[in-house]
Amino acid sequence: MSYFDLIHSRGHEGVFFCADPHTGLRGIISIHDTTLGPALGGCRMKPYASEVEALTDALRLSRAMTYKSAVAGLNLGGGKSVVILDNPDQKTPELLKAFAERISLLKGNYIGAGDVGSDTQDLKTMRQYSPYIVGLAEEDGGLGDSAILTSLGVFKGIQAAVKEQLNRDDLDGLKVAVQGAGKVGFLLVGHLLEAGCTVYLSDIDLHAMANVKEAYPAVRLCKPEELFGLEVDVFSPNAIGGVITETIAHTLKAKIVAGGANNPLADESVAAILHKRGILYAPDFVINAGGVIMVACELERKSFRQATDKTLEIYDTTLRVFDYARRRHLLPWDAAQHLATLRIQEARADGLHAGWGQPPNRDELIRQAVCV
């Protein structure tokens, strides 16, 4: 399949390949849809096995960002960028500068934020060279670490899934397997333990697991291969995407799958396998929207409290997706995609879409971003 076949098959508006011979920059900026507003999405910086793998990642993630923002009720479109690194030392201030300057070439049609491999210090560096960067630390004019609200949103999504699947308003006594001890997984463990859950945790990074254990002694650590075989109420993937393969979906011993990882299902067919086995899947782009809500509020100069209140709405949004799925005889993933698509189609029908030039609120969003 050619690059253009990949791009056309997912309905993207455009993909921008950028390079810099002096720093070795190899970047891809993917813009899926700008009907509701500028395409916002994180800057992922990591090694990839191939350029095709990097492009595929950018395309999948940018499409998910379109759905995520649309379902959350944000006036933003979907975008994502990736920087292909050969090793961590390649991410120099000079490379960040070069990438930020190339983001600026898109004149606000894409707005970058933090993601795997990029932290608030990286974003601070990039912001010196492009106004189209958000997700800054509080001391730099932002709202802080987006993992805080991402984890809160995932927790609210788990609560909604428990309400739907188990008809319970509380989580006390439930068993939850958390995959991933990064920032989101770390914070999610705290929410779950506070709610009375028994929490099992695994990560390939033993140091990260040790940090969680030190902060939360009640958490039960296990090996990565053991986590999938545990009999639990909730399996929560919070690391890399694609971890739930067809094989795992056929053997998973959980009643609910709900986590913060983007695209945790290896492909969309896995959702059907889970459904046939009576396992409720809470769509990732619905429940992990706390991070994009937070950076959207940063763009609009809203407070952390306002961002938190908006994130708490993920509980009701998730229940709305489940209800829509039940009434329309759809899988929850399909239902969430339908709801996102409906919002975008309604905006187009109202004449709000003007392509890359002037989606709604773009001028005001960019003006505010520049003034941060």
C-alpha positions as CSV (number, residue, x, y, z in Angstrom):
1,M,0.0,0.0,0.0
2,S,1.4,3.4,-1.0
3,Y,1.6,6.4,1.4
4,F,-1.3,8.0,-0.4
5,D,-3.4,4.9,-0.1
6,L,-2.8,4.9,3.6
7,I,-3.8,8.6,3.9
8,H,-6.9,8.3,1.7
9,S,-8.1,5.2,3.4
10,R,-8.6,7.1,6.7
11,G,-10.0,10.3,5.3
12,H,-7.2,12.6,6.3
13,E,-7.1,16.2,5.1
14,G,-3.3,16.2,4.8
15,V,0.1,14.9,6.0
16,F,3.2,17.0,6.2
17,F,6.6,15.4,6.1
18,C,9.3,17.6,7.5
19,A,13.1,17.2,7.7
20,D,16.2,19.1,8.6
21,P,19.6,17.8,7.5
22,H,21.5,19.8,10.2
23,T,19.7,18.1,13.2
24,G,18.6,14.9,11.5
25,L,14.9,15.8,12.0
26,R,12.5,13.3,10.5
27,G,9.0,14.4,11.4
28,I,5.4,13.7,10.3
29,I,2.5,15.9,11.0
30,S,-0.9,14.3,10.3
31,I,-4.1,16.4,10.1
32,H,-7.3,14.3,10.0
33,D,-10.1,16.8,10.2
34,T,-10.5,20.5,11.0
35,T,-14.2,20.9,10.7
36,L,-14.7,21.8,14.4
37,G,-11.4,23.7,14.8
38,P,-7.7,23.5,14.4
39,A,-6.2,20.0,14.6
40,L,-4.7,19.5,18.1
41,G,-2.6,16.6,19.1
42,G,0.5,15.6,20.9
43,C,4.1,15.4,19.5
44,R,5.2,11.8,19.8
45,M,9.0,11.4,19.8
46,K,10.3,7.8,19.7
47,P,12.1,5.2,17.6
48,Y,10.1,3.5,14.9
49,A,10.9,0.3,13.1
50,S,10.2,2.0,9.8
51,E,8.8,5.2,8.3
52,V,5.6,3.3,7.3
53,E,5.1,2.4,11.0
54,A,5.6,6.0,12.0
55,L,3.2,7.2,9.4
56,T,0.6,4.6,10.3
57,D,0.9,5.6,14.0
58,A,0.4,9.3,13.1
59,L,-2.6,8.5,11.0
60,R,-4.3,6.3,13.6
61,L,-3.6,8.7,16.4
62,S,-4.8,11.9,14.5
63,R,-8.1,10.2,13.6
64,A,-8.6,9.2,17.2
65,M,-8.0,12.8,18.2
66,T,-10.8,13.9,15.8
67,Y,-13.2,11.6,17.5
68,K,-11.9,12.4,21.0
69,S,-12.4,16.1,20.7
70,A,-15.8,15.8,18.9
71,V,-17.3,13.4,21.5
72,A,-15.9,15.6,24.3
73,G,-17.7,18.6,22.8
74,L,-14.5,20.6,22.1
75,N,-14.1,23.0,19.2
76,L,-11.0,21.2,18.0
77,G,-10.1,18.9,15.1
78,G,-7.8,15.9,15.1
79,G,-4.0,16.0,14.5
80,K,-0.9,14.2,15.6
81,S,2.8,14.5,15.0
82,V,5.7,12.0,15.3
83,V,9.4,12.6,15.3
84,I,11.4,9.5,14.4
85,L,14.4,9.1,16.8
86,D,17.3,6.7,16.4
87,N,18.1,7.2,20.1
88,P,17.0,9.5,23.0
89,D,20.2,11.6,22.6
90,Q,19.0,12.7,19.2
91,K,16.3,14.9,20.8
92,T,18.4,18.0,21.2
93,P,17.2,21.6,21.7
94,E,18.3,22.2,18.0
95,L,16.0,19.4,16.8
96,L,13.1,20.7,18.9
97,K,13.7,24.2,17.4
98,A,13.6,22.8,13.9
99,F,10.5,20.8,14.5
100,A,8.7,23.8,16.1
101,E,9.6,26.0,13.2
102,R,8.0,23.5,10.8
103,I,4.9,23.3,12.9
104,S,4.6,27.1,12.5
105,L,4.6,26.6,8.7
106,L,1.1,25.2,9.0
107,K,0.0,28.5,10.5
108,G,-2.1,27.1,13.3
109,N,-3.9,24.4,11.4
110,Y,-2.0,22.0,13.7
111,I,-1.4,22.7,17.4
112,G,1.2,20.5,19.1
113,A,1.1,19.2,22.7
114,G,2.9,16.7,24.9
115,D,2.9,12.9,24.1
116,V,5.2,9.9,24.4
117,G,8.7,11.1,24.4
118,S,7.9,14.8,24.8
119,D,7.6,16.5,28.2
120,T,6.8,20.0,29.4
121,Q,10.5,21.1,29.2
122,D,10.5,20.0,25.5
123,L,7.3,22.0,24.9
124,K,8.8,25.0,26.6
125,T,11.7,24.9,24.2
126,M,9.4,24.5,21.2
127,R,7.2,27.3,22.4
128,Q,10.1,29.7,22.0
129,Y,10.0,29.1,18.2
130,S,6.3,28.5,17.6
131,P,3.1,29.9,19.2
132,Y,1.2,26.8,18.2
133,I,2.4,24.7,21.2
134,V,0.3,24.0,24.3
135,G,0.5,21.7,27.4
136,L,3.0,23.9,29.2
137,A,3.9,23.7,32.9
138,E,2.1,26.1,35.2
139,E,5.3,28.2,35.7
140,D,5.4,28.7,31.9
141,G,1.8,29.8,31.6
142,G,0.1,26.5,31.1
143,L,-2.2,24.4,33.3
144,G,0.4,21.8,34.2
145,D,0.8,18.1,33.5
146,S,-2.1,16.8,31.4
147,A,-1.6,13.3,32.9
148,I,-3.5,14.6,36.0
149,L,-6.8,15.0,34.1
150,T,-6.2,12.1,31.8
151,S,-6.0,9.8,34.8
152,L,-9.1,11.4,36.3
153,G,-11.0,11.0,33.1
154,V,-10.0,7.3,32.8
155,F,-11.2,6.8,36.4
156,K,-14.6,8.4,35.6
157,G,-14.8,6.2,32.5
158,I,-14.1,3.1,34.6
159,Q,-16.9,4.2,37.0
160,A,-19.3,4.6,34.1
161,A,-18.3,1.2,32.7
162,V,-18.9,-0.4,36.1
163,K,-22.3,1.3,36.3
164,E,-23.2,-0.1,32.8
165,Q,-21.8,-3.6,33.1
166,L,-22.2,-4.4,36.8
167,N,-24.9,-1.9,37.8
168,R,-22.8,-0.5,40.6
169,D,-22.4,3.1,41.7
170,D,-19.2,2.3,43.6
171,L,-15.9,0.5,43.0
172,D,-15.4,-0.8,46.5
173,G,-14.0,-4.4,46.5
174,L,-13.5,-4.6,42.7
175,K,-10.3,-6.0,41.2
176,V,-8.5,-3.9,38.6
177,A,-5.5,-4.9,36.6
178,V,-3.5,-1.8,35.5
179,Q,-1.0,-2.1,32.7
180,G,1.5,0.7,32.6
181,A,3.2,2.5,35.5
182,G,3.8,5.8,33.6
183,K,2.3,9.1,34.7
184,V,-1.3,8.1,33.9
185,G,-1.1,4.6,35.3
186,F,0.6,6.0,38.5
187,L,-2.1,8.5,39.1
188,L,-4.9,6.1,38.2
189,V,-3.7,3.6,40.8
190,G,-4.2,6.3,43.4
191,H,-7.8,6.9,42.3
192,L,-8.6,3.2,42.3
193,L,-7.1,2.5,45.7
194,E,-8.9,5.4,47.2
195,A,-12.2,4.0,45.7
196,G,-11.5,0.7,47.6
197,C,-10.3,-1.4,44.6
198,T,-7.7,-4.2,44.8
199,V,-5.2,-3.1,42.2
200,Y,-2.7,-5.3,40.3
201,L,0.0,-3.5,38.4
202,S,2.5,-4.4,35.7
203,D,5.1,-2.7,33.5
204,I,8.2,-3.7,31.7
205,D,9.9,-0.8,33.5
206,L,10.8,-2.2,36.9
207,H,11.9,1.2,38.2
208,A,8.5,2.7,37.3
209,M,6.7,-0.1,39.1
210,A,8.9,0.4,42.2
211,N,8.0,4.1,42.2
212,V,4.3,3.2,42.3
213,K,4.8,0.6,45.0
214,E,6.6,3.1,47.1
215,A,3.8,5.7,46.8
216,Y,1.0,3.1,47.1
217,P,2.2,0.1,49.2
218,A,-1.2,-1.6,48.8
219,V,-0.8,-2.1,45.0
220,R,0.1,-5.7,44.0
221,L,2.9,-6.0,41.5
222,C,3.0,-8.8,38.9
223,K,4.9,-9.8,35.8
224,P,3.6,-8.5,32.4
225,E,2.7,-11.9,31.1
226,E,0.7,-12.6,34.3
227,L,-1.5,-9.5,34.1
228,F,-3.6,-10.7,31.1
229,G,-4.4,-14.0,32.9
230,L,-5.8,-12.5,36.1
231,E,-9.5,-12.8,36.9
232,V,-10.4,-9.2,37.5
233,D,-13.4,-6.9,37.1
234,V,-11.5,-4.3,35.0
235,F,-8.5,-4.6,32.8
236,S,-7.0,-1.1,32.3
237,P,-4.4,-0.6,29.5
238,N,-2.4,2.5,30.1
239,A,0.8,2.0,28.2
240,I,1.4,1.6,24.4
241,G,-1.3,0.9,21.9
242,G,-2.2,-2.4,20.2
243,V,-1.7,-4.5,23.4
244,I,-5.0,-6.3,23.2
245,T,-4.6,-8.7,20.2
246,E,-7.2,-11.2,19.0
247,T,-5.4,-13.9,21.0
248,I,-5.6,-11.9,24.2
249,A,-9.2,-10.9,23.5
250,H,-10.2,-14.5,23.3
251,T,-8.5,-15.3,26.7
252,L,-8.9,-12.1,28.7
253,K,-10.5,-12.8,32.1
254,A,-12.1,-9.4,32.8
255,K,-15.6,-8.0,32.6
256,I,-14.5,-4.6,31.4
257,V,-11.7,-3.1,29.4
258,A,-11.1,0.6,30.1
259,G,-7.8,2.5,30.1
260,G,-5.9,5.5,29.1
261,A,-3.8,4.0,26.3
262,N,-4.5,5.3,22.8
263,N,-5.7,2.6,20.4
264,P,-5.2,-0.3,22.9
265,L,-6.9,-2.7,20.5
266,A,-4.6,-4.2,17.9
267,D,-7.4,-3.6,15.3
268,E,-11.1,-2.8,15.3
269,S,-12.1,-6.5,14.9
270,V,-10.9,-7.0,18.5
271,A,-13.8,-4.9,19.8
272,A,-16.2,-7.5,18.3
273,I,-14.4,-10.4,20.0
274,L,-14.7,-8.7,23.4
275,H,-18.3,-7.9,22.8
276,K,-19.1,-11.5,21.9
277,R,-17.4,-12.7,25.1
278,G,-19.5,-10.3,27.1
279,I,-16.6,-7.9,27.9
280,L,-17.6,-4.3,27.9
281,Y,-15.0,-2.1,26.1
282,A,-15.1,1.6,27.1
283,P,-13.7,3.4,23.9
284,D,-10.3,4.8,24.7
285,F,-10.9,8.1,22.9
286,V,-13.9,8.7,25.1
287,I,-12.5,8.1,28.5
288,N,-8.9,9.3,28.0
289,A,-10.0,12.8,26.8
290,G,-9.0,14.5,30.0
291,G,-5.6,15.5,28.6
292,V,-7.0,17.2,25.4
293,I,-9.7,18.8,27.6
294,M,-7.0,20.3,29.7
295,V,-4.9,21.7,26.8
296,A,-8.2,23.0,25.2
297,C,-8.9,24.9,28.3
298,E,-5.3,26.2,28.3
299,L,-5.9,27.5,24.8
300,E,-9.1,29.2,25.9
301,R,-7.4,30.7,29.0
302,K,-9.7,28.8,31.3
303,S,-8.7,27.7,34.8
304,F,-7.6,24.2,36.0
305,R,-10.9,24.1,38.0
306,Q,-12.8,24.6,34.8
307,A,-10.8,21.9,33.0
308,T,-11.4,19.5,35.9
309,D,-15.2,20.1,35.8
310,K,-15.2,19.4,32.1
311,T,-13.2,16.2,32.6
312,L,-15.7,15.0,35.2
313,E,-18.3,15.1,32.4
314,I,-16.6,12.0,30.9
315,Y,-18.7,9.9,33.2
316,D,-21.9,11.1,31.7
317,T,-20.4,11.1,28.2
318,T,-19.4,7.4,28.5
319,L,-22.8,6.4,29.7
320,R,-24.3,8.3,26.8
321,V,-22.1,6.2,24.4
322,F,-23.2,3.0,26.1
323,D,-26.8,4.0,25.8
324,Y,-26.5,4.9,22.2
325,A,-24.8,1.6,21.5
326,R,-27.5,-0.3,23.2
327,R,-30.4,1.5,21.5
328,R,-28.7,1.2,18.0
329,H,-27.4,-2.3,18.5
330,L,-23.8,-1.1,18.0
331,L,-20.5,-1.9,19.6
332,P,-19.5,0.9,22.0
333,W,-16.5,1.8,19.8
334,D,-18.8,2.1,16.8
335,A,-21.3,4.1,18.8
336,A,-18.7,6.6,19.9
337,Q,-17.4,7.0,16.4
338,H,-21.0,7.5,15.2
339,L,-21.6,10.3,17.7
340,A,-18.4,12.0,16.8
341,T,-19.1,11.8,13.1
342,L,-22.7,13.1,13.6
343,R,-21.3,16.2,15.4
344,I,-18.9,16.8,12.5
345,Q,-21.5,16.3,9.9
346,E,-23.9,18.7,11.6
347,A,-21.2,21.3,11.7
348,R,-20.6,20.9,8.0
349,A,-24.3,21.0,7.3
350,D,-24.4,24.3,9.2
351,G,-21.7,25.7,6.9
352,L,-19.1,25.9,9.6
353,H,-16.4,24.0,7.8
354,A,-14.0,26.1,5.7
355,G,-11.1,23.7,5.3
356,W,-7.7,24.5,6.5
357,G,-8.4,28.3,6.4
358,Q,-11.0,29.3,8.9
359,P,-12.6,26.6,11.1
360,P,-14.7,27.9,14.0
361,N,-12.8,29.7,16.7
362,R,-9.4,29.3,15.0
363,D,-8.5,33.0,15.0
364,E,-9.5,33.4,18.7
365,L,-7.8,30.2,19.8
366,I,-4.5,31.2,18.1
367,R,-4.7,34.7,19.4
368,Q,-5.0,33.4,22.9
369,A,-2.3,30.8,22.3
370,V,0.1,33.5,21.2
371,C,-0.7,35.6,24.3
372,V,0.0,32.9,26.8
